[in-house]
Amino acid sequence: MSEFSREIEISASPALTFAFVSNVANMPRYVPTTRHAELSSPGHVLVEGKANGATYADEGQIFVDPEKRVMRWGSGQSAYRGELAVGECGNGGARVKITLHFGESHGGVPDNADVEKSLDQSLERLRSALATAA
């Protein structure tokens, strides 16, 4: 299994930041490969987008813990899963950490540089979206 993790500090409050990221409909605003996301039923999310030149539509599981400000997801029967955690940082802003896990049954681990670039883009887009929302 391969694991990738990135974090960023955002000037918005942890409460506002977590409210934004835990609203599944906001995913296309900060995840570059996502074009549409919606809850399909409690604990399940439908995500559509384009990655590596191919379009995709996948239904996965999602778990949101507002008390701990943690959101976890998994992609169907593949070994792909992720976690987004929002904590506090010294300036009253939020520290956001995204961790992705890829297992062998995912069809192989994506290129490390591509995953790291996507994580960095997601966090920068999140910072930008929250700067306009605050």
C-alpha positions in Angstrom: 0.0 0.0 0.0 1.1 3.5 -0.7 0.2 6.5 1.4 0.4 10.2 0.5 -0.2 13.1 2.8 -0.1 16.9 2.6 -1.3 19.7 4.9 -1.8 23.4 4.7 -2.7 26.3 7.0 -5.8 28.3 6.1 -6.8 31.6 7.5 -10.5 30.6 7.9 -11.7 29.2 11.2 -11.6 25.4 11.8 -15.4 25.4 12.1 -16.0 27.2 8.8 -13.3 25.1 7.1 -14.8 21.8 8.2 -18.4 22.9 7.4 -17.1 23.7 3.8 -15.2 20.5 3.2 -17.8 18.2 4.8 -20.5 19.6 2.4 -20.0 17.0 -0.4 -21.4 19.4 -3.0 -18.3 21.6 -2.5 -15.8 18.9 -3.6 -15.6 20.2 -7.2 -14.5 23.5 -5.9 -11.3 22.1 -4.4 -10.7 18.6 -5.9 -9.3 19.2 -9.4 -10.5 15.8 -10.8 -14.0 16.1 -9.4 -16.8 17.6 -11.6 -19.8 16.6 -9.5 -20.3 15.1 -6.1 -23.5 14.4 -4.1 -24.7 12.2 -1.3 -26.6 9.3 -2.9 -27.8 7.9 0.4 -26.7 8.2 4.0 -23.0 7.3 4.2 -22.6 7.0 0.4 -21.4 9.6 -2.1 -21.5 9.6 -5.9 -18.5 11.3 -7.5 -18.0 12.1 -11.2 -15.0 13.6 -12.8 -12.0 13.2 -15.0 -8.6 11.8 -14.1 -5.6 10.8 -16.2 -7.6 11.6 -19.3 -10.5 9.3 -18.5 -13.9 10.2 -17.1 -15.2 8.3 -14.1 -18.3 7.9 -12.0 -17.9 6.1 -8.7 -20.1 5.5 -5.7 -18.2 5.2 -2.4 -18.6 5.4 1.3 -18.2 8.6 3.3 -18.0 9.1 7.1 -18.1 12.6 8.6 -17.3 13.2 12.3 -18.1 16.9 13.0 -16.9 16.6 16.6 -13.4 15.5 15.6 -13.6 17.4 12.3 -12.6 14.4 10.3 -14.0 13.1 7.0 -13.1 9.6 5.7 -14.0 8.1 2.4 -13.4 4.9 0.4 -14.0 4.1 -3.2 -16.3 1.1 -3.7 -14.5 -2.2 -3.6 -11.1 -0.8 -4.5 -8.4 -0.4 -2.0 -8.4 3.4 -2.3 -9.4 5.5 0.7 -8.7 8.9 2.2 -9.0 11.1 5.2 -9.3 14.9 5.6 -8.8 16.3 9.1 -9.2 19.9 10.2 -7.4 21.1 13.3 -6.5 24.5 14.8 -3.3 26.4 14.2 -1.9 29.2 16.4 -3.3 32.1 14.4 -7.0 31.1 14.9 -7.0 29.6 11.4 -7.3 26.0 10.4 -4.7 23.3 9.6 -6.0 20.9 6.9 -4.4 17.5 6.4 -5.4 15.2 3.5 -4.1 11.6 3.5 -4.7 9.2 0.6 -4.1 5.4 0.6 -3.8 3.3 -2.5 -3.7 -0.5 -2.3 -2.7 -3.0 -5.0 -6.3 -3.8 -5.9 -6.8 -0.2 -7.0 -5.3 -1.2 -10.3 -1.9 -0.1 -9.3 -0.6 2.9 -7.5 -0.8 6.1 -9.5 2.4 8.0 -10.2 3.8 9.6 -7.0 4.3 13.0 -8.6 0.8 13.1 -10.0 -0.7 12.3 -6.6 1.4 14.8 -4.8 0.6 17.5 -7.4 -3.2 16.7 -7.1 -3.0 17.0 -3.3 -1.1 20.3 -3.5 -3.7 21.6 -6.0 -6.6 20.5 -3.8 -5.2 22.3 -0.8 -4.4 25.5 -2.7 -7.9 25.5 -4.3 -9.4 24.9 -0.8 -7.5 27.9 0.6 -8.7 30.0 -2.3 -12.3 28.9 -2.0 -12.3 29.7 1.7 -10.7 33.1 1.2 -13.7 34.1 -0.8 -16.2 32.4 1.5 -14.9 34.0 4.7 
